Amino acid sequence: MDIALVVSDVDGTLVTDDKRLTPAAIAAVRRLGTAGIGFTLASSRPPVGLRSLAEALDLRLPLGAFNGSTVCTPDLRPISERLIPEAVARAAATRLDAAGIDVWVFADGAWNLRNPQAPYTDLERRTLQTEPHVVPDLSALLGRAAKIVGVSRDHAGLARLEEALAAELDGRAAVHCSQPYYLDVTPPGIDKGSFVSDLGRQLGIPRERIATLGDAANDVALFRESGLSIAMGNAAPAVQRAASAVTADNNEDGFARAINRFVFGDT
């Protein structure tokens, strides 16, 4: 396929489970650049969580953070930002609190939480390479929230809550589990797919010349806006069915294998 732009998810796709960029992944991105093929990221991470990747991969195109609702340059200068409507943010936070779920609020460029020792905070520190802003009360931030995250070790319970919360918010916010332990609430009407379609229009690249890679339910929107969609081997069956191709998992250099096989045609 005559691919001109590749857009990849990050966690579970580009990086390994321990959040590493492998030498093969770095080499695959460099190969794209040498061939004149654009490459960028669409992730549920905040902008600060994309900084080290942008630097390591020498990225030049805009990045889609918070599932595409915040767009920034590779040096994190803001291009556009959408926030969750305050009433919706308060409803989501109240629902998560009622379920006994730890709540994080990403607002004012910071990762805000109440308990710095709660589950998965160490993982998020390693992922974002930053410390959280600890506050006793998150309510003052809910009028400026770019993303709210419910965090739990009860993966099955979080999956059930995902379905219930999406129904309760009724299209007033996007609700997706970006990882089995993270339930993300982001602004309505925009997702990774809209980020890709907007970027394609800006660059003059038609949908059929765009390739996307992902592993989670929120990546299906990516797939819909590309001519070549590649699901990771670690993706759920429903996500794999939504893609046009499947590669190896993220701990077996599935990203690099996908670029080399499906974009460049290596056998």
Secondary structure as GFF3:
##gff-version 3
##sequence-region A 1 267
A	DSSP	beta_strand	5	8	.	.	.	ID=ss1
A	DSSP	alpha_helix	23	34	.	.	.	ID=ss2
A	DSSP	beta_strand	38	41	.	.	.	ID=ss3
A	DSSP	three_ten_helix	47	50	.	.	.	ID=ss4
A	DSSP	alpha_helix	51	57	.	.	.	ID=ss5
A	DSSP	beta_strand	63	65	.	.	.	ID=ss6
A	DSSP	three_ten_helix	66	68	.	.	.	ID=ss7
A	DSSP	beta_strand	70	72	.	.	.	ID=ss8
A	DSSP	beta_strand	78	81	.	.	.	ID=ss9
A	DSSP	alpha_helix	86	98	.	.	.	ID=ss10
A	DSSP	beta_strand	102	107	.	.	.	ID=ss11
A	DSSP	beta_strand	110	113	.	.	.	ID=ss12
A	DSSP	alpha_helix	121	128	.	.	.	ID=ss13
A	DSSP	beta_strand	133	134	.	.	.	ID=ss14
A	DSSP	three_ten_helix	139	141	.	.	.	ID=ss15
A	DSSP	beta_strand	145	151	.	.	.	ID=ss16
A	DSSP	alpha_helix	155	169	.	.	.	ID=ss17
A	DSSP	beta_strand	174	179	.	.	.	ID=ss18
A	DSSP	beta_strand	182	186	.	.	.	ID=ss19
A	DSSP	alpha_helix	192	203	.	.	.	ID=ss20
A	DSSP	three_ten_helix	207	209	.	.	.	ID=ss21
A	DSSP	beta_strand	210	214	.	.	.	ID=ss22
A	DSSP	three_ten_helix	217	219	.	.	.	ID=ss23
A	DSSP	alpha_helix	220	224	.	.	.	ID=ss24
A	DSSP	beta_strand	228	231	.	.	.	ID=ss25
A	DSSP	alpha_helix	237	242	.	.	.	ID=ss26
A	DSSP	beta_strand	245	246	.	.	.	ID=ss27
A	DSSP	three_ten_helix	250	252	.	.	.	ID=ss28
A	DSSP	alpha_helix	254	258	.	.	.	ID=ss29
A	DSSP	pi_helix	259	263	.	.	.	ID=ss30
###
